Amino acid sequence: MRNVPASEDFIRPHLRKLAAYTPIEPFEVLSKRLGRDATDIVKLDANENPYGPPPEVLEALGSMPFPNIYPDPETRRLRAALADLNNVPMENLLVGCGADELIDLLMRCCLDPGDSIVDCPPTFTMYAFDAAVNGAEVITIPRLDGFRIDVPAISHAVEQQRPKMVFLTSPNNPDGSVIAEEDLLAILKLPVLVVLDEAYIEFSEDPSRLRWVVDRPNLVIFRTFSKSAGLAGLRVGYGAFPASLIEYLWRAKQPYNVSVAAETAACAALTNTDYLQRVRDALVSERQILIKGLQQISFLQPYPSQANFVLCKVVDGQDAKAVKDTLATEHAIMVRHYAKKELSGYIRISVGRPEDTQKLLAALRGICRPGGSNGVSTTLEKE
Ligand SMILES: *Cc1c(COP(=O)(O)O)cnc(C)c1O
Protein backbone atom coordinates (compact mmCIF):
# COMPACT_ATOMS: atom_id res chain seq x y z
CA MET A 1 0.00 0.00 0.00
CA ARG A 2 1.32 3.40 -0.89
CA ASN A 3 1.85 5.96 1.83
CA VAL A 4 -1.13 8.25 2.24
CA PRO A 5 -0.17 11.67 3.64
CA ALA A 6 -1.53 12.75 6.99
CA SER A 7 -4.82 14.58 6.47
CA GLU A 8 -3.23 17.75 7.83
CA ASP A 9 -0.87 17.72 4.83
CA PHE A 10 -3.80 18.57 2.57
CA ILE A 11 -4.29 21.88 4.37
CA ARG A 12 -2.67 24.96 2.83
CA PRO A 13 0.55 25.79 4.72
CA HIS A 14 -0.47 29.31 5.79
CA LEU A 15 -3.65 27.92 7.39
CA ARG A 16 -1.76 25.36 9.43
CA LYS A 17 -0.29 28.30 11.35
CA LEU A 18 -3.68 29.87 12.04
CA ALA A 19 -4.55 30.29 15.72
CA ALA A 20 -7.84 28.69 16.75
CA TYR A 21 -10.69 31.17 17.14
CA THR A 22 -12.23 31.52 20.64
CA PRO A 23 -15.96 31.65 20.08
CA ILE A 24 -18.60 33.37 22.19
CA GLU A 25 -21.19 30.78 23.27
CA PRO A 26 -24.95 31.16 22.66
CA PHE A 27 -27.60 30.82 25.39
CA GLU A 28 -28.26 27.09 24.83
CA VAL A 29 -24.57 26.16 25.22
CA LEU A 30 -24.04 28.48 28.19
CA SER A 31 -27.15 27.18 29.88
CA LYS A 32 -25.83 23.62 29.72
CA ARG A 33 -22.31 24.56 30.81
CA LEU A 34 -23.37 26.77 33.73
CA GLY A 35 -26.28 24.53 34.75
CA ARG A 36 -28.64 27.51 34.67
CA ASP A 37 -31.79 28.37 32.83
CA ALA A 38 -31.08 30.47 29.75
CA THR A 39 -33.40 33.14 31.16
CA ASP A 40 -31.19 33.43 34.29
CA ILE A 41 -28.09 34.25 32.26
CA VAL A 42 -27.10 37.89 31.91
CA LYS A 43 -25.29 37.95 28.59
CA LEU A 44 -23.05 40.99 28.33
CA ASP A 45 -20.17 39.44 26.40
CA ALA A 46 -20.94 39.92 22.69
CA ASN A 47 -22.55 43.37 22.33
CA GLU A 48 -25.86 41.80 21.41
CA ASN A 49 -29.06 43.78 21.80
CA PRO A 50 -31.03 42.48 24.83
CA TYR A 51 -34.29 44.01 23.57
CA GLY A 52 -34.23 42.12 20.29
CA PRO A 53 -35.78 43.34 17.05
CA PRO A 54 -39.20 45.02 16.66
CA PRO A 55 -42.26 42.68 16.81
CA GLU A 56 -42.75 43.08 13.04
CA VAL A 57 -39.71 40.83 12.56
CA LEU A 58 -41.20 37.73 14.21
CA GLU A 59 -44.51 38.35 12.45
CA ALA A 60 -42.79 38.54 9.07
CA LEU A 61 -40.69 35.43 9.80
CA GLY A 62 -43.84 33.54 10.76
CA SER A 63 -45.48 34.28 7.45
CA MET A 64 -42.66 33.99 4.91
CA PRO A 65 -44.42 32.96 1.70
CA PHE A 66 -41.55 31.15 -0.08
CA PRO A 67 -38.96 29.59 2.24
CA ASN A 68 -38.72 26.75 -0.29
CA ILE A 69 -37.37 29.09 -2.98
CA TYR A 70 -33.77 30.37 -3.11
CA PRO A 71 -33.36 33.97 -1.96
CA ASP A 72 -32.82 36.97 -4.23
CA PRO A 73 -29.07 36.90 -5.00
CA GLU A 74 -29.18 40.70 -5.28
CA THR A 75 -31.22 41.32 -2.07
CA ARG A 76 -33.11 43.98 -4.03
CA ARG A 77 -35.89 44.60 -1.50
CA LEU A 78 -33.48 45.23 1.37
CA ARG A 79 -31.02 47.26 -0.71
CA ALA A 80 -33.84 49.50 -1.94
CA ALA A 81 -34.98 50.08 1.66
CA LEU A 82 -31.40 50.80 2.79
CA ALA A 83 -30.79 53.14 -0.16
CA ASP A 84 -33.91 55.07 0.76
CA LEU A 85 -33.07 55.26 4.44
CA ASN A 86 -29.46 56.31 3.94
CA ASN A 87 -29.81 58.43 0.82
CA VAL A 88 -27.23 56.31 -1.00
CA PRO A 89 -27.77 54.80 -4.48
CA MET A 90 -28.72 51.13 -4.32
CA GLU A 91 -25.90 50.48 -6.82
CA ASN A 92 -23.34 51.21 -4.11
CA LEU A 93 -24.80 48.73 -1.61
CA LEU A 94 -24.18 45.03 -1.11
CA VAL A 95 -25.68 42.87 1.64
CA GLY A 96 -23.86 40.02 3.35
CA CYS A 97 -24.32 37.23 5.86
CA GLY A 98 -23.24 39.67 8.56
CA ALA A 99 -20.62 42.36 8.04
CA ASP A 100 -18.18 39.54 8.84
CA GLU A 101 -18.86 37.94 5.47
CA LEU A 102 -18.19 41.22 3.69
CA ILE A 103 -14.84 41.72 5.42
CA ASP A 104 -13.75 38.33 4.09
CA LEU A 105 -15.30 38.89 0.65
CA LEU A 106 -13.55 42.24 0.23
CA MET A 107 -10.23 40.69 1.23
CA ARG A 108 -10.70 37.78 -1.16
CA CYS A 109 -11.27 40.30 -3.95
CA CYS A 110 -8.38 42.61 -3.09
CA LEU A 111 -5.56 40.57 -1.57
CA ASP A 112 -3.09 38.27 -3.21
CA PRO A 113 -1.04 36.03 -0.92
CA GLY A 114 1.80 38.22 0.37
CA ASP A 115 -0.19 41.47 0.10
CA SER A 116 -0.69 43.31 3.35
CA ILE A 117 -3.27 45.20 5.37
CA VAL A 118 -2.87 47.76 8.15
CA ASP A 119 -4.55 46.80 11.44
CA CYS A 120 -4.76 49.19 14.41
CA PRO A 121 -5.17 47.17 17.62
CA PRO A 122 -6.74 47.01 20.03
CA THR A 123 -9.62 46.62 17.61
CA PHE A 124 -12.02 44.08 16.13
CA THR A 125 -9.95 40.91 15.70
CA MET A 126 -11.67 39.70 12.51
CA TYR A 127 -9.53 41.97 10.29
CA ALA A 128 -6.30 40.24 11.31
CA PHE A 129 -8.05 36.85 11.36
CA ASP A 130 -9.47 37.17 7.83
CA ALA A 131 -6.18 38.54 6.55
CA ALA A 132 -4.45 35.42 7.88
CA VAL A 133 -7.07 33.16 6.28
CA ASN A 134 -6.46 34.96 3.00
CA GLY A 135 -2.69 34.55 3.23
CA ALA A 136 -2.08 38.29 3.68
CA GLU A 137 0.43 39.98 5.96
CA VAL A 138 -0.75 42.19 8.79
CA ILE A 139 1.09 45.46 9.47
CA THR A 140 0.26 46.26 13.08
CA ILE A 141 0.08 49.94 14.06
CA PRO A 142 -1.04 50.08 17.72
CA ARG A 143 -3.38 52.83 18.83
CA LEU A 144 -2.05 55.75 20.88
CA ASP A 145 -3.31 57.03 24.24
CA GLY A 146 -7.09 57.35 24.24
CA PHE A 147 -7.18 54.70 21.49
CA ARG A 148 -6.52 57.33 18.83
CA ILE A 149 -5.09 55.92 15.59
CA ASP A 150 -1.44 56.72 14.85
CA VAL A 151 -1.79 58.68 11.60
CA PRO A 152 1.95 59.39 11.04
CA ALA A 153 2.83 55.71 11.56
CA ILE A 154 0.02 54.57 9.23
CA SER A 155 1.13 57.09 6.56
CA HIS A 156 4.71 55.91 6.89
CA ALA A 157 3.69 52.26 6.60
CA VAL A 158 1.57 53.01 3.52
CA GLU A 159 4.49 54.81 1.83
CA GLN A 160 7.08 52.19 2.77
CA GLN A 161 5.23 48.89 2.59
CA ARG A 162 2.37 49.62 0.18
CA PRO A 163 -0.40 47.75 2.00
CA LYS A 164 -3.60 47.38 0.00
CA MET A 165 -6.06 48.18 2.80
CA VAL A 166 -6.31 50.02 6.12
CA PHE A 167 -9.02 48.93 8.58
CA LEU A 168 -10.56 51.62 10.80
CA THR A 169 -13.43 51.16 13.23
CA SER A 170 -15.67 53.91 14.57
CA PRO A 171 -16.84 53.50 17.26
CA ASN A 172 -13.93 51.16 17.89
CA ASN A 173 -14.43 47.74 19.44
CA PRO A 174 -13.35 47.10 22.30
CA ASP A 175 -13.12 50.66 23.71
CA GLY A 176 -15.98 52.59 22.11
CA SER A 177 -13.98 55.63 20.95
CA VAL A 178 -14.81 57.34 17.65
CA ILE A 179 -12.33 58.34 14.97
CA ALA A 180 -11.37 62.02 14.74
CA GLU A 181 -12.58 63.41 11.42
CA GLU A 182 -9.16 64.97 10.68
CA ASP A 183 -7.55 61.53 11.15
CA LEU A 184 -10.01 59.88 8.77
CA LEU A 185 -9.50 62.61 6.15
CA ALA A 186 -5.72 62.26 6.45
CA ILE A 187 -5.88 58.47 5.92
CA LEU A 188 -8.25 58.90 2.95
CA LYS A 189 -5.58 60.99 1.20
CA LEU A 190 -3.22 57.98 1.16
CA PRO A 191 -2.97 55.59 -1.81
CA VAL A 192 -4.74 52.75 -0.01
CA LEU A 193 -8.26 51.31 0.29
CA VAL A 194 -9.77 52.59 3.56
CA VAL A 195 -12.32 50.32 5.22
CA LEU A 196 -14.39 52.11 7.86
CA ASP A 197 -16.35 49.69 10.05
CA GLU A 198 -19.43 51.41 11.49
CA ALA A 199 -20.95 48.39 13.28
CA TYR A 200 -21.82 50.58 16.31
CA ILE A 201 -22.44 53.95 14.64
CA GLU A 202 -26.10 54.10 15.76
CA PHE A 203 -24.98 54.41 19.39
CA SER A 204 -22.58 57.31 18.78
CA GLU A 205 -23.02 61.03 18.32
CA ASP A 206 -21.28 60.90 14.93
CA PRO A 207 -23.48 60.48 11.88
CA SER A 208 -22.79 57.54 9.58
CA ARG A 209 -20.45 58.40 6.74
CA LEU A 210 -22.10 55.89 4.39
CA ARG A 211 -22.73 58.54 1.74
CA TRP A 212 -19.03 59.37 1.55
CA VAL A 213 -18.45 56.33 -0.64
CA VAL A 214 -20.37 57.94 -3.50
CA ASP A 215 -17.58 60.35 -4.34
CA ARG A 216 -14.51 58.65 -2.90
CA PRO A 217 -12.80 55.92 -4.89
CA ASN A 218 -10.88 54.47 -1.92
CA LEU A 219 -13.49 54.21 0.84
CA VAL A 220 -15.62 51.24 1.91
CA ILE A 221 -18.09 51.38 4.83
CA PHE A 222 -19.59 48.45 6.75
CA ARG A 223 -22.80 48.49 8.77
CA THR A 224 -24.75 45.70 10.45
CA PHE A 225 -28.18 44.68 11.75
CA SER A 226 -26.52 42.66 14.53
CA LYS A 227 -26.09 45.34 17.16
CA SER A 228 -28.62 48.17 17.18
CA ALA A 229 -31.29 46.28 15.19
CA GLY A 230 -31.05 43.19 17.42
CA LEU A 231 -30.63 40.65 14.62
CA ALA A 232 -27.21 39.09 15.43
CA GLY A 233 -28.64 35.58 15.17
CA LEU A 234 -30.02 36.11 11.68
CA ARG A 235 -26.76 37.38 10.16
CA VAL A 236 -27.33 40.51 8.09
CA GLY A 237 -24.76 43.19 7.41
CA TYR A 238 -24.18 45.53 4.51
CA GLY A 239 -21.48 47.56 2.91
CA ALA A 240 -21.28 50.70 0.81
CA PHE A 241 -18.63 50.50 -1.89
CA PRO A 242 -17.39 52.70 -4.76
CA ALA A 243 -19.22 51.73 -7.97
CA SER A 244 -16.07 50.57 -9.75
CA LEU A 245 -15.18 48.19 -6.92
CA ILE A 246 -18.59 46.71 -6.11
CA GLU A 247 -18.83 45.16 -9.56
CA TYR A 248 -16.10 42.65 -8.65
CA LEU A 249 -17.66 41.81 -5.29
CA TRP A 250 -20.86 40.86 -7.13
CA ARG A 251 -18.87 38.50 -9.33
CA ALA A 252 -17.05 36.83 -6.43
CA LYS A 253 -19.76 36.53 -3.79
CA GLN A 254 -21.73 33.36 -3.10
CA PRO A 255 -25.00 33.85 -5.00
CA TYR A 256 -27.32 32.99 -2.08
CA ASN A 257 -25.31 34.50 0.77
CA VAL A 258 -28.33 36.23 2.39
CA SER A 259 -31.13 33.83 3.36
CA VAL A 260 -34.82 34.52 2.81
CA ALA A 261 -35.21 34.73 6.60
CA ALA A 262 -32.38 37.24 6.94
CA GLU A 263 -33.70 39.57 4.23
CA THR A 264 -37.28 39.25 5.49
CA ALA A 265 -36.19 40.08 9.05
CA ALA A 266 -34.04 43.05 8.06
CA CYS A 267 -36.78 44.56 5.89
CA ALA A 268 -39.34 44.10 8.65
CA ALA A 269 -37.02 45.73 11.21
CA LEU A 270 -36.70 48.81 8.98
CA THR A 271 -40.49 49.27 8.95
CA ASN A 272 -40.42 50.19 12.64
CA THR A 273 -37.77 52.87 12.96
CA ASP A 274 -39.54 54.28 16.06
CA TYR A 275 -38.84 51.03 17.91
CA LEU A 276 -35.21 50.99 16.76
CA GLN A 277 -34.79 54.57 17.96
CA ARG A 278 -36.39 53.83 21.36
CA VAL A 279 -34.13 50.82 21.93
CA ARG A 280 -31.09 52.80 20.86
CA ASP A 281 -32.01 55.63 23.25
CA ALA A 282 -32.58 53.16 26.11
CA LEU A 283 -29.15 51.59 25.57
CA VAL A 284 -27.40 54.97 25.27
CA SER A 285 -28.88 56.24 28.55
CA GLU A 286 -28.21 52.89 30.25
CA ARG A 287 -24.58 53.19 29.11
CA GLN A 288 -24.15 56.30 31.26
CA ILE A 289 -25.77 54.61 34.26
CA LEU A 290 -23.49 51.60 33.78
CA ILE A 291 -20.35 53.76 33.51
CA LYS A 292 -21.29 55.68 36.69
CA GLY A 293 -21.86 52.39 38.53
CA LEU A 294 -18.59 50.90 37.30
CA GLN A 295 -16.68 54.00 38.42
CA GLN A 296 -17.71 53.14 41.96
CA ILE A 297 -16.18 49.68 41.83
CA SER A 298 -12.69 50.14 43.29
CA PHE A 299 -10.97 47.63 41.00
CA LEU A 300 -12.45 48.85 37.72
CA GLN A 301 -11.57 51.83 35.57
CA PRO A 302 -14.19 52.23 32.83
CA TYR A 303 -13.38 54.12 29.63
CA PRO A 304 -15.79 56.55 27.99
CA SER A 305 -17.73 54.88 25.17
CA GLN A 306 -19.89 55.84 22.21
CA ALA A 307 -20.97 52.25 21.60
CA ASN A 308 -23.17 49.68 23.41
CA PHE A 309 -20.29 48.39 25.53
CA VAL A 310 -17.79 49.67 28.07
CA LEU A 311 -14.14 48.65 28.34
CA CYS A 312 -12.77 48.49 31.87
CA LYS A 313 -9.21 48.24 33.08
CA VAL A 314 -9.00 45.85 36.03
CA VAL A 315 -6.77 47.32 38.75
CA ASP A 316 -6.18 47.20 42.48
CA GLY A 317 -4.69 43.71 42.58
CA GLN A 318 -7.66 42.02 40.91
CA ASP A 319 -7.13 39.68 37.98
CA ALA A 320 -9.34 40.35 34.94
CA LYS A 321 -9.73 36.68 34.00
CA ALA A 322 -10.67 35.81 37.60
CA VAL A 323 -13.29 38.59 37.66
CA LYS A 324 -14.76 37.29 34.43
CA ASP A 325 -14.78 33.68 35.70
CA THR A 326 -16.36 34.60 39.04
CA LEU A 327 -19.11 36.57 37.33
CA ALA A 328 -19.81 33.60 35.03
CA THR A 329 -19.67 30.70 37.45
CA GLU A 330 -21.16 32.34 40.55
CA HIS A 331 -23.61 34.80 39.01
CA ALA A 332 -24.25 33.58 35.43
CA ILE A 333 -23.17 37.01 34.21
CA MET A 334 -21.09 36.84 31.05
CA VAL A 335 -18.58 39.56 30.21
CA ARG A 336 -15.76 39.54 27.69
CA HIS A 337 -12.14 38.93 28.64
CA TYR A 338 -9.28 38.78 26.15
CA ALA A 339 -6.55 36.19 26.01
CA LYS A 340 -4.39 38.63 24.02
CA LYS A 341 -1.50 39.98 26.08
CA GLU A 342 -2.20 43.71 25.56
CA LEU A 343 -5.80 43.33 26.72
CA SER A 344 -5.37 40.62 29.36
CA GLY A 345 -5.90 43.17 32.16
CA TYR A 346 -9.24 44.37 30.77
CA ILE A 347 -12.86 43.27 30.56
CA ARG A 348 -15.50 44.53 28.14
CA ILE A 349 -19.10 44.74 29.30
CA SER A 350 -22.02 45.13 26.90
CA VAL A 351 -24.78 47.53 27.87
CA GLY A 352 -27.92 45.64 28.87
CA ARG A 353 -31.33 46.47 30.37
CA PRO A 354 -31.56 48.31 33.72
CA GLU A 355 -32.05 44.98 35.54
CA ASP A 356 -28.88 43.62 33.91
CA THR A 357 -26.91 46.63 35.15
CA GLN A 358 -28.29 46.13 38.67
CA LYS A 359 -27.36 42.42 38.77
CA LEU A 360 -23.90 43.12 37.38
CA LEU A 361 -23.11 45.92 39.83
CA ALA A 362 -24.39 43.88 42.78
CA ALA A 363 -22.16 40.95 41.74
CA LEU A 364 -19.13 43.21 41.26
CA ARG A 365 -19.64 44.77 44.72
CA GLY A 366 -19.47 41.26 46.15
CA ILE A 367 -16.10 40.52 44.58
CA CYS A 368 -13.51 41.29 47.20
CA ARG A 369 -9.83 41.80 46.93
CA PRO A 370 -8.15 39.02 48.96
CA GLY A 371 -8.03 40.45 52.46
CA GLY A 372 -9.10 43.82 51.12
CA SER A 373 -12.12 46.06 51.22
CA ASN A 374 -15.57 45.18 49.90
CA GLY A 375 -14.72 46.44 46.45
CA VAL A 376 -16.68 49.68 46.73
CA SER A 377 -14.62 52.75 46.13
CA THR A 378 -15.00 55.53 48.68
CA THR A 379 -14.51 58.23 46.06
CA LEU A 380 -16.66 58.71 43.00
CA GLU A 381 -13.94 60.33 40.93
CA LYS A 382 -11.53 58.05 39.17
CA GLU A 383 -9.49 58.70 36.05
C1 LIG B 1 -19.96 42.81 15.75
C2 LIG B 1 -19.03 43.47 14.79
C3 LIG B 1 -19.11 43.25 13.42
C4 LIG B 1 -19.82 42.04 12.87
O1 LIG B 1 -21.07 42.24 12.51
P1 LIG B 1 -21.91 41.03 11.88
O2 LIG B 1 -22.80 41.81 10.97
O3 LIG B 1 -22.63 40.41 13.01
O4 LIG B 1 -21.02 40.08 11.16
C5 LIG B 1 -18.31 43.97 12.56
N1 LIG B 1 -17.43 44.88 13.05
C6 LIG B 1 -17.32 45.11 14.36
C7 LIG B 1 -16.35 46.12 14.83
C8 LIG B 1 -18.09 44.40 15.27
O5 LIG B 1 -17.89 44.55 16.58
The ligand as an SDF file (V2000), in Angstrom:
LIG
                    3D

 15 15  0  0  0  0  0  0  0  0999 V2000
  -19.9590   42.8130   15.7480 C   0  0  0  0  0  0  0  0  0  0  0  0
  -19.0290   43.4750   14.7950 C   0  0  0  0  0  0  0  0  0  0  0  0
  -19.1130   43.2490   13.4180 C   0  0  0  0  0  0  0  0  0  0  0  0
  -19.8180   42.0420   12.8710 C   0  0  0  0  0  0  0  0  0  0  0  0
  -21.0700   42.2360   12.5090 O   0  0  0  0  0  0  0  0  0  0  0  0
  -21.9120   41.0310   11.8820 P   0  0  0  0  0  0  0  0  0  0  0  0
  -22.7960   41.8100   10.9680 O   0  0  0  0  0  0  0  0  0  0  0  0
  -22.6300   40.4110   13.0110 O   0  0  0  0  0  0  0  0  0  0  0  0
  -21.0170   40.0830   11.1640 O   0  0  0  0  0  0  0  0  0  0  0  0
  -18.3090   43.9740   12.5620 C   0  0  0  0  0  0  0  0  0  0  0  0
  -17.4340   44.8810   13.0530 N   0  0  0  0  0  0  0  0  0  0  0  0
  -17.3210   45.1140   14.3630 C   0  0  0  0  0  0  0  0  0  0  0  0
  -16.3470   46.1160   14.8300 C   0  0  0  0  0  0  0  0  0  0  0  0
  -18.0850   44.3990   15.2690 C   0  0  0  0  0  0  0  0  0  0  0  0
  -17.8870   44.5500   16.5790 O   0  0  0  0  0  0  0  0  0  0  0  0
  1  2  1  0
  2  3  1  0
  2 14  2  0
  3  4  1  0
  3 10  2  0
  4  5  1  0
  5  6  1  0
  6  7  2  0
  6  8  1  0
  6  9  1  0
 10 11  1  0
 11 12  2  0
 12 13  1  0
 12 14  1  0
 14 15  1  0
M  END
$$$$
